[in-house]
Amino acid sequence: MSDALRVLPVPAHGCEDVLVATDGPDEGCVYTGTADGAIWRIAHDGSRLDRIADTGGRPLGIECYPDGRLLVCDSTLGVLLVDPRDGAVERVLASVDGRPMRFCNNAAVAADGTVWFSDSSTRFGQPRWRDDLVQDTRTGRLLRLDPSGQVSVVLDGLAFANGVALAPDGSFVAVAETGARTVVRHWLTGPAAGRRDLFVAELPGHPDNIATGSDGLIWVTLASPVNHVLERLQRMPMWVRRGATRVPERLQPRIAPSVRVQAYDVTGRLVHDLDLPARDYAMVTGVREHRGTVWLGSLEQPAVARVRLLDA
């Protein structure tokens, strides 16, 4: 059960992800990045909004870094560190194996500073995300950036690698596959360490960002319901899929408006399924639960939103 959705406007388009500050002077504030390159800080009650930085690119996923800075996945610039106090931007990683990343997307950060992050496609950048889904390139990757600066590919061949989350006990890292409607799990500890399996299969929609909440659950956004036209196209020959991406956008698979997020425990059991009316908000791509409040971001909206869990 949940309360009504409250929408908090931001004076820029595309608040793709959300992050809640859990300690320090900004505790309770929410961060988001927008299509103009800005990073915004929003008071928990919406009473104040500050533009705190400009990446010069397109910020997507935002996480807390151990030294108090924000780790930002910028789709065009790569992995960044942004200081919320003075807006300073440090470019940490722009390429892998000598090749620039095309679509740095989302991340999860361990307590020791290890960064697990997704590169959605090696073929298409963020402006052409639809093309990658339709063509089903399966060139998405999950990568690891060690505190030493060493980077390695952990998983590849993913169907549009997207949101990343760590289990509360650090036993596994999970990455969403938007194109396949799954969340893949890579085990880090225990007898299955180094192995891959499915944390959740056959999601009722196409997932985007995922995040571990203060409740210990892994929250999953469903940016759209199952798109049957898209899934039929993905089964067709590549020449058909490529042709489909060249037709006018109005004729391409359409995204039905929805506001839906789910939460799973570490065994993959569904705990919450928030399916809300898409009247004033739609296409949820970012989610963060903090003390019973679920914050939402959207690639297509000039706003963030929040909803209170009534059973929290």
LINVEN-V320401 format. One record per backbone hydrogen bond with DSSP energy under -1.0 kcal/mol. NH is the residue of the N-H (numbers start at 1). CO is the residue of the C=O. If there is no record, write none. Layout:
nh: <NH,NH>
co: <CO,CO>
This chain:
nh: <3,6,8,10,12,15,16,19,21,27,28,29,30,31,32,34,35,37,39,40,41,42,43,46,50,52,53,55,60,61,63,65,68,70,71,72,73,74,75,78,79,80,81,82,83,87,90,92,93,96,99,101,105,108,110,113,115,116,117,118,119,120,128,129,132,133,134,135,136,137,140,141,142,143,144,145,146,149,152,154,155,158,160,162,163,165,167,170,173,174,175,176,177,178,179,181,182,183,184,185,186,187,188,189,193,194,195,197,199,200,203,206,208,209,211,213,214,216,218,219,220,221,222,223,231,232,233,234,236,241,242,243,244,245,246,251,252,261,262,263,264,265,268,271,272,274,276,279,283,285,286,288,290,293,294,295,296,297,298,304,305,306,307,309,310,312>
co: <308,306,304,302,10,301,14,31,29,24,21,26,42,19,40,38,13,34,53,32,50,30,48,43,41,39,39,37,73,105,71,69,65,82,63,80,61,78,58,74,93,72,90,70,88,83,81,79,79,99,96,94,118,116,114,110,145,108,143,106,141,103,125,126,128,129,130,131,132,132,158,119,155,117,152,115,150,146,144,142,142,140,158,176,208,174,172,167,186,165,184,163,182,160,159,177,177,200,175,197,173,195,171,171,190,187,192,185,183,183,181,224,221,285,219,217,289,213,264,211,262,209,260,206,227,228,229,230,233,237,238,239,240,241,243,248,249,274,220,272,218,269,265,263,263,261,259,277,258,297,297,295,293,290,307,288,305,286,15,8,296,6,294,292,1,309>
